[in-house]
């Protein structure tokens, strides 16, 4: 049976090559994360049980290949066999959605036409993780790296950019940071918000401090709440990297590693931090560290101005007491393996074997 690996399917989608992706998982798994543009039939149990008619109702095109997808790439083989028996060119995605967790795409963030600054959004499609390359005059800074270090190195080499800094907005709980490895391989300076948690060598940055790449400045603004050390970075008075403090339609959760009383205090800190962000220039682009899973290969950046985010996010208009009450009443499920991931990120460690064993599932850092 023919199969296709994640790299090849990612390239097909990026190139716009005609392909039909057929997701055969159960509804709950499909709803948590899916491949952009894929179709779905809840045939998992039927395929597992050996039902040869499991896909009889599926209308698959004859002129383009069909890629079948399940969780780990086993049941999708059965699906591909059934389609092949009908004369349809079918390929099974190797490793399934577990392997697809590492798939990525990019989008250029529009800034002033007269600026020497360019920002590239690097999106981890299945998890909804967003990272950034900001470059000016041949120098670059990477913010919140969440895909393999080699991807950032390749993207920068292609454009002739030298990586000067690797920055984290905070210590993440939903994915393994690639920051330490990237800084080492790029011979760049690893910069973290000042904190008492990270046990590996790094350069701490405090509120009000700034870094320079080329002709632009990256200024640190302390925005605690999601985590005590959470930092927002103001990029040349044009954009802000908000990490998990502010999303386009939500805010960061303040409850991880905390009991209820601590969560309330953190929610108050988050409210104050959001007011600080909202007091900035309304035209600044908000560039968060996460969005919903299933990011399309459309080249459209996930970004909006502070003014737009304020208009579409009702929580930002609440007073402190109503904000805290709303936040604490709407805490989402805890991210899978968050304690193990956090501990590794505090140590700057990497797991043995496949990192997706720890990073499974969509991110759950937002409350909206």
PyMOL commands that set and color helices and strands:
alter all, ss='L'
color gray80, all
select helices_A, chain A and resi 6-15+27-32+44-48+75-85+96-100+149-159+179-186+260-278+306-312+314-317+320-329+338-347+356-359
alter helices_A, ss='H'
color red, helices_A
select strands_A, chain A and resi 3-4+20-23+39-40+66-69+90-93+104-109+117-124+129-136+139-143+162-167+189-193+203-205+210-213+216-222+231-235+239-243+251-252+285-288+304-305+366-367
alter strands_A, ss='S'
color yellow, strands_A
deselect
rebuild
show_as cartoon
